[in-house]
Amino acid sequence: MVVNYNYERFLADAVRSVLDQTVPFDEIIVVDDGSTDDSLRVLEAFGDRIRVIAKANGGPLSAAWAAVDATDCDYFYLLDADDRAAQDLVSAVTPLLATDPVKIQFQLTSMDVDGRSIDSTFPTYAEGYSSVQMIRDNEILGFYVCAPTSGNLFRTSYLEALRGKGLDEREAYDGVPAQLAPYFGDILSVNRALAHYRVHETSLSSWSRPTPELVDRELTRYRNRWSQVLRILETEGIPAPDPSRSAFVSERTLMAAVLTGRRPGLAPALRHASSILRSGRSLPQKIAFSGWGLALVVVPKKKATELVLAKRSARQRGRLLSTVAKVARARKPAVKV
């Protein structure tokens, strides 16, 4: 399924990518979520090669529900209309469906607004990363290592089971549905890029210039998502973590300190590093992300700000380890900050 809202300029590229597969999808549904641009005209050019559902604007999750209602396929791939599927996506994931996972997640490669490749492939999954470890990471990190929207394929019956659970339909499907998935079955993680993630100024997650206000907004969004997750886990009788004590919260606390011109304290930086080191991230990620928090305490303020920007930038996130090393070498102990 392709989900579109006012992405007329990218939409044809996304649709062509799901049509141009080495092994075809069983069906292709494009849900237009109340676009006010010429998206529907773009879709007309594909004729009966795709099925178009045009609905009033209700948010990404409402668009997913509309497609779930229209399909009888056992699995459901969700592609954002500003992204692009790799040609071998279907052929790569089909053999993995035999074990009936609740979700398959894979890597994405970044591209710029014109579709040119950016030197960034993410996320990296630790070998043997299982639902058990993901649940533990939900407790430690506040999330598990998960691909953004277009890097996920869900079991349709799982999405159907979430209907009527009072989820915020304006949230993305890589939010609450992804957060809950490891509690309801196995998740398979593929360290192979099977889609391309477009970084551009209107992408909600290309937050490369954070401000204290944006940090606060992301914390609010995080708490809202977890309130929905905790309510469903309680209903199902599943033990739930305390998301307020997670590395996500401590990371945003460190970011906010730097962005408001304050020096982060050593104690919160150590707690953050401890959480990262106990998580299910790969070893290079553990080194980079724990070192990131500790570096904020010791490097000059300008370098600390650069580290915050690198952590949040989709273009630079994959190079964070070298960034940490670079700013550490640039540290001048005699400088008063």
Backbone torsions as a table, in degrees:
resi	resn	phi	psi	omega
1	MET	NA	140.5	173.1
2	VAL	-110.1	129.6	178.0
3	VAL	-106.4	127.1	-175.5
4	ASN	-130.4	137.1	167.9
5	TYR	-145.4	105.7	176.7
6	ASN	57.4	36.3	176.1
7	TYR	-111.3	43.6	-180.0
8	GLU	-48.7	-41.2	-173.4
9	ARG	-73.4	-20.3	-179.8
10	PHE	-107.5	-16.8	-166.3
11	LEU	-59.3	-46.2	-178.6
12	ALA	-59.9	-38.5	179.1
13	ASP	-62.9	-43.0	178.6
14	ALA	-63.7	-45.4	-178.5
15	VAL	-65.8	-43.6	177.8
16	ARG	-58.9	-34.8	-177.2
17	SER	-67.9	-33.0	178.3
18	VAL	-83.7	-20.3	174.3
19	LEU	-79.9	-33.0	-173.9
20	ASP	-93.9	63.8	-180.0
21	GLN	-107.0	145.3	176.4
22	THR	-64.8	-33.6	169.9
23	VAL	-121.9	122.4	-171.8
24	PRO	-72.0	152.5	167.9
25	PHE	-66.1	151.7	176.9
26	ASP	-64.5	-37.5	174.3
27	GLU	-156.9	156.1	179.6
28	ILE	-124.9	117.5	178.4
29	ILE	-113.4	130.1	174.8
30	VAL	-113.2	119.2	177.8
31	VAL	-101.4	117.3	174.3
32	ASP	-95.6	116.5	-172.5
33	ASP	-91.8	60.2	174.9
34	GLY	73.7	36.6	-179.5
35	SER	-60.5	147.3	177.2
36	THR	-109.3	2.0	176.0
37	ASP	-96.5	-156.3	-177.4
38	ASP	-96.7	30.4	-178.1
39	SER	-58.7	-42.3	-177.5
40	LEU	-64.8	-34.8	176.4
41	ARG	-65.3	-39.2	177.2
42	VAL	-60.4	-42.1	-177.2
43	LEU	-69.3	-28.7	179.7
44	GLU	-58.8	-30.5	-177.2
45	ALA	-65.4	-19.3	-178.4
46	PHE	-89.6	-5.4	175.2
47	GLY	54.8	-137.3	-175.9
48	ASP	-86.4	10.9	176.8
49	ARG	-73.4	-18.5	179.0
50	ILE	-133.7	160.9	173.6
51	ARG	-108.7	126.1	-177.0
52	VAL	-107.5	130.3	172.9
53	ILE	-115.5	114.6	177.9
54	ALA	-103.4	123.0	-176.6
55	LYS	-134.2	164.1	174.0
56	ALA	-66.4	150.0	-177.6
57	ASN	-62.2	127.2	180.0
58	GLY	-142.8	-5.3	179.8
59	GLY	108.1	161.6	-176.2
60	PRO	-55.9	-43.4	-177.3
61	LEU	-69.4	-34.6	176.4
62	SER	-64.9	-34.1	176.6
63	ALA	-67.0	-39.2	176.9
64	ALA	-62.5	-43.3	178.3
65	TRP	-59.4	-41.2	-179.3
66	ALA	-60.4	-40.7	179.3
67	ALA	-72.4	-37.9	176.6
68	VAL	-58.0	-41.3	179.1
69	ASP	-64.9	-22.7	-173.0
70	ALA	-99.4	-1.9	-174.9
71	THR	-123.4	155.2	171.1
72	ASP	-117.8	16.8	177.6
73	CYS	-73.4	148.4	-178.2
74	ASP	-75.5	-26.8	-179.1
75	TYR	-129.8	157.9	-165.1
76	PHE	-138.6	112.9	174.7
77	TYR	-99.4	133.2	-176.7
78	LEU	-113.9	113.2	-179.6
79	LEU	-111.1	123.8	172.6
80	ASP	-68.0	143.6	-174.2
81	ALA	-68.7	-11.1	175.6
82	ASP	-97.0	3.0	179.1
83	ASP	-108.2	-176.4	-177.0
84	ARG	-146.5	133.2	176.8
85	ALA	-81.7	144.4	173.3
86	ALA	-73.8	154.1	-175.7
87	GLN	-62.7	-28.5	-175.1
88	ASP	-99.9	18.2	-177.3
89	LEU	-59.5	-53.8	-176.7
90	VAL	-62.6	-44.8	-178.3
91	SER	-64.4	-30.8	-178.5
92	ALA	-76.4	-38.3	-174.1
93	VAL	-90.0	-22.7	-174.9
94	THR	-56.4	-45.8	179.7
95	PRO	-62.7	-23.7	-177.7
96	LEU	-77.7	-15.1	-177.2
97	LEU	-73.7	-14.7	-176.8
98	ALA	-61.0	-27.0	-178.8
99	THR	-88.2	2.0	176.6
100	ASP	58.8	50.2	178.1
101	PRO	-69.1	157.7	175.8
102	VAL	-78.5	-25.0	-179.9
103	LYS	-157.2	146.2	168.7
104	ILE	-118.5	131.9	177.5
105	GLN	-126.5	146.0	-177.2
106	PHE	-141.1	176.3	-177.8
107	GLN	-80.3	159.7	174.5
108	LEU	-124.1	148.7	169.7
109	THR	-107.2	141.1	-179.6
110	SER	-80.6	147.6	171.9
111	MET	-138.4	157.9	-178.9
112	ASP	-85.9	-174.6	-174.4
113	VAL	-61.2	-26.3	-179.7
114	ASP	-94.6	6.5	178.2
115	GLY	86.0	8.8	177.4
116	ARG	-82.4	139.5	-176.1
117	SER	-64.4	139.6	172.5
118	ILE	-109.7	144.1	-176.4
119	ASP	-73.8	70.6	-179.9
120	SER	-155.3	120.1	175.0
121	THR	-124.3	129.6	-172.1
122	PHE	-155.8	163.1	-15.3
123	PRO	-80.3	175.0	174.1
124	THR	-106.2	127.2	-178.9
125	TYR	-99.8	134.6	176.1
126	ALA	-65.5	148.7	-179.7
127	GLU	-60.7	133.0	178.7
128	GLY	73.9	18.9	-178.5
129	TYR	-62.7	114.1	-171.5
130	SER	-115.5	171.0	177.1
131	SER	-60.8	-33.7	177.8
132	VAL	-60.7	-46.4	179.2
133	GLN	-69.8	-34.2	178.4
134	MET	-63.6	-40.2	177.6
135	ILE	-63.7	-40.1	177.4
136	ARG	-64.8	-40.0	178.5
137	ASP	-66.4	-33.6	173.7
138	ASN	-56.8	-38.5	-180.0
139	GLU	-73.5	-42.5	-174.4
140	ILE	-83.0	-49.0	-174.2
141	LEU	-90.9	-24.5	-171.7
142	GLY	91.4	-0.6	177.7
143	PHE	-165.6	165.3	170.2
144	TYR	-109.9	167.0	-178.4
145	VAL	-68.1	111.0	-170.2
146	CYS	-139.7	142.3	176.4
147	ALA	-72.6	151.3	170.7
148	PRO	-64.0	179.0	-172.5
149	THR	-33.5	-62.2	-170.0
150	SER	-77.7	6.3	176.9
151	GLY	-105.7	21.8	-175.1
152	ASN	-131.1	139.6	173.7
153	LEU	-127.1	124.6	-173.5
154	PHE	-109.8	149.8	167.4
155	ARG	-68.7	127.9	-175.2
156	THR	-60.6	-39.7	-178.4
157	SER	-63.9	-29.9	176.9
158	TYR	-67.1	-45.9	177.8
159	LEU	-62.6	-39.5	178.7
160	GLU	-61.3	-36.5	-178.7
161	ALA	-67.2	-21.7	179.5
162	LEU	-83.4	-12.2	177.5
163	ARG	-62.2	142.3	178.2
164	GLY	76.6	9.1	179.8
165	LYS	-93.5	6.5	177.0
166	GLY	75.0	27.2	179.3
167	LEU	-73.9	150.5	176.7
168	ASP	-72.4	110.1	-174.3
169	GLU	-72.2	-10.9	176.5
170	ARG	-88.4	-2.2	174.3
171	GLU	-80.0	160.2	177.4
172	ALA	-79.0	158.2	-179.5
173	TYR	-77.8	-7.9	170.7
174	ASP	-91.2	11.5	176.6
175	GLY	-93.3	-108.7	-175.8
176	VAL	-60.6	-46.8	178.4
177	PRO	-56.5	-40.7	178.4
178	ALA	-70.9	-40.9	-178.3
179	GLN	-61.2	-36.7	-177.4
180	LEU	-81.3	-23.3	-168.6
181	ALA	-52.5	-44.1	-177.0
182	PRO	-65.0	-18.0	177.5
183	TYR	-78.0	-10.8	-172.9
184	PHE	-120.8	11.2	176.9
185	GLY	156.4	-173.8	-178.7
186	ASP	-80.7	144.0	172.7
187	ILE	-119.0	130.2	177.5
188	LEU	-102.7	130.9	-178.3
189	SER	-112.3	128.5	-174.8
190	VAL	-114.1	116.0	177.0
191	ASN	-82.7	65.4	-179.8
192	ARG	-154.8	133.2	-177.8
193	ALA	-79.1	117.1	-178.2
194	LEU	-118.3	8.3	174.5
195	ALA	-158.1	164.3	-178.6
196	HIS	-116.3	131.5	-174.6
197	TYR	-106.2	117.8	-175.2
198	ARG	-86.3	126.3	177.8
199	VAL	-99.3	119.0	-179.3
200	HIS	-154.4	172.7	-169.5
201	GLU	-68.3	-21.6	-178.5
202	THR	-100.6	0.7	177.1
203	SER	-72.5	129.2	-174.9
204	LEU	-62.9	-27.2	-174.0
205	SER	-103.3	3.9	177.3
206	SER	-89.9	66.7	-174.4
207	TRP	-93.5	74.2	-173.1
208	SER	-91.1	-8.8	178.4
209	ARG	-126.4	72.8	-174.8
210	PRO	-68.5	151.8	174.5
211	THR	-128.7	163.5	176.0
212	PRO	-55.6	-35.0	179.8
213	GLU	-67.2	-39.1	178.5
214	LEU	-69.7	-36.4	175.6
215	VAL	-60.8	-45.5	179.0
216	ASP	-63.5	-38.9	179.3
217	ARG	-65.6	-39.3	179.6
218	GLU	-68.4	-35.7	175.8
219	LEU	-63.8	-39.4	177.4
220	THR	-63.1	-42.9	178.4
221	ARG	-63.6	-41.8	178.4
222	TYR	-59.4	-46.7	-179.3
223	ARG	-65.3	-38.3	178.6
224	ASN	-64.4	-41.6	178.1
225	ARG	-62.7	-46.0	-177.4
226	TRP	-67.3	-30.4	177.3
227	SER	-62.3	-36.7	177.0
228	GLN	-71.0	-42.7	179.4
229	VAL	-61.8	-46.5	-177.8
230	LEU	-63.3	-37.7	179.8
231	ARG	-64.0	-42.1	179.8
232	ILE	-70.0	-41.4	178.1
233	LEU	-61.5	-40.0	178.5
234	GLU	-63.6	-41.8	178.4
235	THR	-61.1	-37.3	-178.6
236	GLU	-85.4	-2.6	-179.4
237	GLY	71.1	29.0	-178.2
238	ILE	-101.1	129.1	178.4
239	PRO	-55.8	137.3	-174.6
240	ALA	-117.5	149.3	178.1
241	PRO	-81.7	175.4	173.2
242	ASP	-105.0	98.5	-174.1
243	PRO	-68.4	-13.6	-179.2
244	SER	-73.7	-14.3	-178.0
245	ARG	-105.4	18.4	-172.8
246	SER	-86.6	166.5	175.9
247	ALA	-66.9	-27.6	176.4
248	PHE	-58.6	-46.0	-179.3
249	VAL	-67.5	-43.6	-179.4
250	SER	-67.0	-34.9	177.9
251	GLU	-64.0	-45.0	179.5
252	ARG	-66.5	-31.7	176.6
253	THR	-65.1	-42.7	177.0
254	LEU	-64.2	-43.9	178.7
255	MET	-59.2	-46.7	-177.8
256	ALA	-60.4	-38.9	178.7
257	ALA	-60.7	-47.4	-179.2
258	VAL	-63.9	-44.5	-175.0
259	LEU	-70.9	-18.3	175.8
260	THR	-99.7	10.3	174.7
261	GLY	82.5	13.5	179.5
262	ARG	-100.0	158.9	176.4
263	ARG	-90.4	119.4	176.9
264	PRO	-59.4	146.2	178.8
265	GLY	-77.8	153.8	-179.3
266	LEU	-67.4	-39.3	-177.0
267	ALA	-60.2	-50.0	178.0
268	PRO	-64.9	-31.9	177.8
269	ALA	-66.8	-39.6	177.1
270	LEU	-66.2	-40.3	177.8
271	ARG	-63.4	-39.6	178.6
272	HIS	-64.2	-45.9	179.8
273	ALA	-61.4	-40.0	179.1
274	SER	-61.6	-40.9	178.5
275	SER	-63.1	-44.7	-179.4
276	ILE	-61.9	-43.4	-177.4
277	LEU	-68.0	-23.6	178.0
278	ARG	-90.0	-2.8	-174.9
279	SER	-84.2	179.6	179.5
280	GLY	-93.3	16.6	177.2
281	ARG	-67.3	160.3	176.5
282	SER	-67.0	160.6	-178.0
283	LEU	-58.5	-46.1	178.1
284	PRO	-59.8	-36.8	178.2
285	GLN	-67.6	-40.7	177.6
286	LYS	-58.9	-44.9	-179.9
287	ILE	-63.8	-47.4	-175.6
288	ALA	-66.4	-47.9	-171.7
289	PHE	-79.2	-30.3	173.1
290	SER	-72.7	-39.9	176.8
291	GLY	-64.4	-31.9	178.2
292	TRP	-57.8	-49.6	-178.2
293	GLY	-65.0	-40.6	179.7
294	LEU	-68.9	-34.9	-179.9
295	ALA	-64.5	-32.0	-179.5
296	LEU	-59.8	-25.6	-176.8
297	VAL	-78.9	-29.3	-168.5
298	VAL	-111.1	-22.7	-176.4
299	VAL	-83.4	161.1	175.5
300	PRO	-57.9	157.0	-174.2
301	LYS	-57.7	-40.0	-180.0
302	LYS	-61.3	-43.3	179.2
303	LYS	-68.5	-35.2	177.0
304	ALA	-62.3	-41.1	177.3
305	THR	-63.4	-40.5	176.9
306	GLU	-60.4	-39.0	178.7
307	LEU	-65.6	-39.7	177.4
308	VAL	-62.9	-44.1	179.1
309	LEU	-63.8	-40.2	179.1
310	ALA	-64.0	-38.1	-178.9
311	LYS	-66.1	-32.8	-175.8
312	ARG	-93.4	-12.0	-174.6
313	SER	-87.1	125.5	176.3
314	ALA	-63.6	-26.2	179.2
315	ARG	-75.0	-29.4	-171.3
316	GLN	-111.2	-10.5	-171.6
317	ARG	-57.7	-38.0	-178.7
318	GLY	-70.2	-13.6	-179.3
319	ARG	-106.6	18.5	-173.2
320	LEU	-63.3	-37.0	-178.7
321	LEU	-58.0	-46.6	179.9
322	SER	-68.7	-31.0	177.9
323	THR	-65.4	-44.5	178.5
324	VAL	-58.8	-44.3	-179.5
325	ALA	-64.2	-39.7	-178.0
326	LYS	-64.9	-48.0	-177.6
327	VAL	-70.9	-28.7	177.1
328	ALA	-65.7	-39.9	177.9
329	ARG	-67.3	-28.3	-178.0
330	ALA	-82.6	-4.8	-177.1
331	ARG	-63.4	136.9	177.7
332	LYS	-118.3	97.6	-174.1
333	PRO	-56.6	-26.5	-176.3
334	ALA	-79.8	-10.6	-178.0
335	VAL	-77.6	129.4	177.7
336	LYS	-86.6	124.3	-177.8
337	VAL	-125.8	NA	NA
